Amino acid sequence: MNAPDWLKTENIKITLDARPLLAQGIHPLEQVQQECAALQPGEIFEIITPFPPAPMIEKMTAAGFEVYSVAEDDGMVHTCFKK
């Protein structure tokens, strides 16, 4: 699947590598929701995980965010939420 037109690197305002949090047993959903709520229209939050964050994607989509997720060659999944 090709990246959507709205996914522009210069619009990514926050990137969170969630791997250290997940390794500690911390789920970053609440942090992601708080940081995404502070975004301006058109701004993007990116999270990096070792798996597709399906429940997070569902919650953020339901909250009105556009979502794009892609698994990279290194096995990491990059998911972007656009306000």
Backbone hydrogen bonds, N-H to C=O, Kabsch-Sander energy under -0.5 kcal/mol:
donor,donor_aa,acceptor,acceptor_aa,energy
7,L,4,P,-1.5
8,K,6,W,-1.4
11,N,8,K,-2.2
12,I,9,T,-1.5
13,K,11,N,-0.9
13,K,44,I,-2.5
14,I,44,I,-1.3
16,L,46,E,-2.9
17,D,15,T,-0.5
18,A,16,L,-1.0
18,A,48,I,-2.1
22,L,18,A,-2.9
23,A,19,R,-2.3
24,Q,20,P,-1.0
24,Q,21,L,-0.8
25,G,22,L,-1.6
26,I,21,L,-2.7
27,H,25,G,-0.5
32,V,28,P,-2.8
33,Q,29,L,-2.8
34,Q,30,E,-2.4
35,E,31,Q,-2.6
36,C,32,V,-2.7
37,A,33,Q,-1.9
38,A,34,Q,-0.9
39,L,36,C,-1.3
43,E,40,Q,-2.4
44,I,11,N,-2.8
45,F,81,F,-2.5
46,E,14,I,-3.1
47,I,79,T,-2.7
48,I,16,L,-2.8
49,T,47,I,-0.5
49,T,77,V,-2.4
54,A,52,P,-2.1
57,I,53,P,-2.5
58,E,54,A,-2.4
59,K,55,P,-2.3
60,M,56,M,-2.7
61,T,57,I,-2.4
62,A,58,E,-2.3
63,A,59,K,-1.3
64,G,61,T,-1.7
65,F,60,M,-2.5
66,E,82,K,-2.3
68,Y,80,C,-2.0
70,V,78,H,-2.3
72,E,70,V,-0.5
72,E,76,M,-3.3
75,G,72,E,-1.9
77,V,49,T,-3.8
78,H,70,V,-2.8
78,H,76,M,-0.5
79,T,47,I,-2.6
79,T,77,V,-0.6
80,C,68,Y,-3.4
81,F,45,F,-2.8
82,K,66,E,-2.8
83,K,43,E,-2.1
